């Protein structure tokens, strides 16, 4: 069965899908032509979006840790 990649998150979707099963983004129309592979490769933009998502997650986790440490310092400094 043919699959295609989401241009936003690079998730594999069925060729009959209208939206991505992972992120809900609209998928471009799938055009099957004889002699070509069934799989549509992800674009460079999709790869950049995936890296950006990973960096955003790391930054959010670091911020949460810093806030937790600041709250602990304030709690013990008051005593």
Backbone as numpy.savetxt, mean C-alpha at the origin, in Angstrom:
# Nx Ny Nz CAx CAy CAz Cx Cy Cz
-5.94 -18.24 -14.73 -6.79 -17.07 -14.73 -5.90 -15.83 -14.73
-6.32 -14.84 -15.46 -5.53 -13.62 -15.60 -5.66 -12.76 -14.34
-4.55 -12.14 -13.99 -4.53 -11.21 -12.86 -3.93 -9.90 -13.33
-4.22 -8.85 -12.58 -3.60 -7.56 -12.85 -3.27 -6.89 -11.53
-2.33 -5.99 -11.58 -1.84 -5.33 -10.38 -2.54 -4.00 -10.17
-2.80 -3.67 -8.91 -3.38 -2.38 -8.56 -2.31 -1.30 -8.75
-2.65 -0.19 -9.38 -1.66 0.87 -9.57 -1.31 1.60 -8.27
-2.11 1.45 -7.23 -1.86 2.13 -5.96 -1.04 1.28 -5.00
-1.49 0.02 -4.76 -0.86 -0.79 -3.71 -0.13 -2.02 -4.23
-0.16 -2.26 -5.52 0.52 -3.40 -6.16 -0.07 -4.75 -5.78
-1.29 -4.79 -5.29 -1.95 -6.04 -4.94 -2.46 -6.71 -6.22
-2.38 -8.06 -6.29 -2.91 -8.78 -7.43 -4.43 -8.86 -7.34
-5.10 -8.63 -8.46 -6.56 -8.68 -8.56 -6.94 -9.51 -9.77
-8.14 -10.08 -9.74 -8.64 -10.80 -10.90 -8.84 -9.83 -12.06
-8.76 -10.34 -13.27 -8.92 -9.47 -14.44 -10.34 -8.93 -14.54
-11.30 -9.55 -13.87 -12.69 -9.09 -13.91 -13.00 -8.07 -12.81
-12.07 -7.81 -11.92 -12.30 -6.90 -10.80 -12.41 -5.46 -11.28
-13.23 -4.69 -10.60 -13.40 -3.27 -10.92 -12.61 -2.42 -9.92
-12.58 -2.86 -8.65 -11.82 -2.17 -7.62 -10.84 -3.14 -6.98
-9.79 -2.61 -6.39 -8.76 -3.43 -5.73 -9.32 -4.07 -4.47
-8.99 -5.34 -4.24 -9.47 -6.03 -3.04 -8.74 -5.57 -1.79
-7.58 -4.93 -1.95 -6.81 -4.50 -0.80 -7.11 -3.06 -0.39
-7.03 -2.13 -1.35 -7.16 -0.72 -0.99 -8.44 -0.07 -1.51
-9.18 -0.74 -2.38 -10.44 -0.20 -2.89 -10.28 0.78 -4.03
-9.08 0.93 -4.56 -8.85 1.87 -5.66 -9.47 1.32 -6.95
-9.95 2.22 -7.79 -10.47 1.80 -9.09 -9.33 1.27 -9.94
-9.58 0.15 -10.60 -8.57 -0.45 -11.46 -8.77 -0.01 -12.89
-7.69 0.18 -13.64 -7.84 0.54 -15.05 -8.45 -0.63 -15.81
-9.05 -0.34 -16.95 -9.68 -1.40 -17.74 -8.63 -2.41 -18.17
-9.02 -3.68 -18.14 -8.12 -4.77 -18.51 -8.38 -5.13 -19.96
-7.38 -5.03 -20.79 -7.52 -5.38 -22.20 -6.60 -6.56 -22.49
-7.21 -7.69 -22.83 -6.45 -8.88 -23.14 -6.18 -8.91 -24.63
-4.94 -9.06 -25.00 -4.59 -9.17 -26.41 -3.84 -10.46 -26.62
-4.01 -11.07 -27.75 -3.36 -12.34 -28.05 -1.85 -12.13 -28.14
-1.11 -13.07 -27.59 0.34 -13.02 -27.66 1.00 -12.32 -26.49
0.25 -11.62 -25.67 0.82 -10.95 -24.51 0.55 -11.77 -23.27
1.31 -11.49 -22.21 1.10 -12.18 -20.94 -0.25 -11.81 -20.36
-0.78 -12.69 -19.51 -2.05 -12.43 -18.86 -1.90 -11.43 -17.72
-0.70 -11.24 -17.26 -0.48 -10.40 -16.09 -0.01 -9.01 -16.50
-0.65 -8.00 -15.94 -0.24 -6.61 -16.16 0.72 -6.24 -15.04
1.91 -5.82 -15.40 2.93 -5.52 -14.40 2.65 -4.20 -13.71
3.05 -4.06 -12.44 2.81 -2.81 -11.73 3.66 -1.69 -12.31
3.15 -0.51 -12.25 3.88 0.65 -12.75 4.90 1.11 -11.72
5.77 1.99 -12.15 6.76 2.55 -11.23 6.06 3.34 -10.12
4.95 3.97 -10.45 4.22 4.75 -9.46 3.71 3.86 -8.33
3.24 2.67 -8.67 2.74 1.74 -7.65 3.88 1.32 -6.72
5.05 1.11 -7.27 6.20 0.74 -6.43 6.56 1.88 -5.48
6.52 3.12 -5.97 6.82 4.26 -5.12 5.79 4.38 -4.00
4.51 4.16 -4.33 3.45 4.24 -3.32 3.65 3.19 -2.24
4.10 2.00 -2.61 4.31 0.95 -1.63 5.46 1.32 -0.69
6.53 1.90 -1.22 7.64 2.34 -0.37 7.21 3.47 0.54
6.43 4.39 0.03 5.95 5.52 0.83 5.10 5.02 1.98
4.25 4.02 1.74 3.40 3.46 2.79 4.25 2.85 3.89
5.31 2.15 3.54 6.20 1.56 4.54 6.89 2.62 5.37
7.37 3.69 4.72 8.04 4.77 5.44 7.07 5.48 6.37
5.84 5.65 5.94 4.83 6.32 6.76 4.55 5.50 8.01
4.48 4.18 7.87 4.22 3.31 9.00 5.35 3.39 10.03
6.58 3.37 9.58 7.73 3.46 10.49 7.73 4.80 11.21
7.45 5.88 10.50 7.42 7.20 11.11 6.32 7.29 12.17
5.17 6.71 11.90 4.06 6.72 12.85 4.41 5.94 14.11
5.03 4.80 13.95 5.43 3.99 15.11 6.47 4.73 15.96
7.44 5.36 15.31 8.45 6.11 16.06 7.82 7.28 16.82
6.87 7.95 16.20 6.19 9.05 16.86 5.40 8.56 18.07
4.74 7.42 17.95 3.98 6.85 19.06 4.92 6.49 20.22
6.08 5.95 19.91 7.05 5.60 20.96 7.55 6.86 21.66
7.85 7.90 20.89 8.32 9.16 21.48 7.26 9.78 22.38
6.02 9.74 21.97 4.94 10.29 22.80 4.80 9.49 24.09
4.89 8.16 23.99 4.79 7.32 25.18 5.94 7.61 26.15
7.14 7.77 25.64 8.29 8.09 26.50 8.12 9.46 27.15
7.63 10.43 26.40 7.41 11.76 26.97 6.38 11.72 28.08
5.31 10.96 27.89 4.29 10.84 28.94 4.84 10.16 30.19
5.68 9.16 30.01 6.31 8.50 31.16 7.23 9.45 31.92
8.01 10.23 31.18 8.90 11.20 31.81 8.11 12.24 32.59
7.03 12.72 32.03 6.19 13.71 32.73 5.59 13.10 33.98
5.13 11.87 33.89 4.50 11.20 35.04 5.50 11.05 36.20
6.72 10.63 35.88 7.71 10.43 36.95 8.33 11.74 37.42
8.33 12.76 36.61 8.88 14.04 37.01 7.96 14.76 38.00
6.67 14.49 37.93 5.71 15.13 38.82 5.87 14.60 40.26
6.23 13.38 40.41 6.37 12.77 41.75 7.48 13.32 42.54
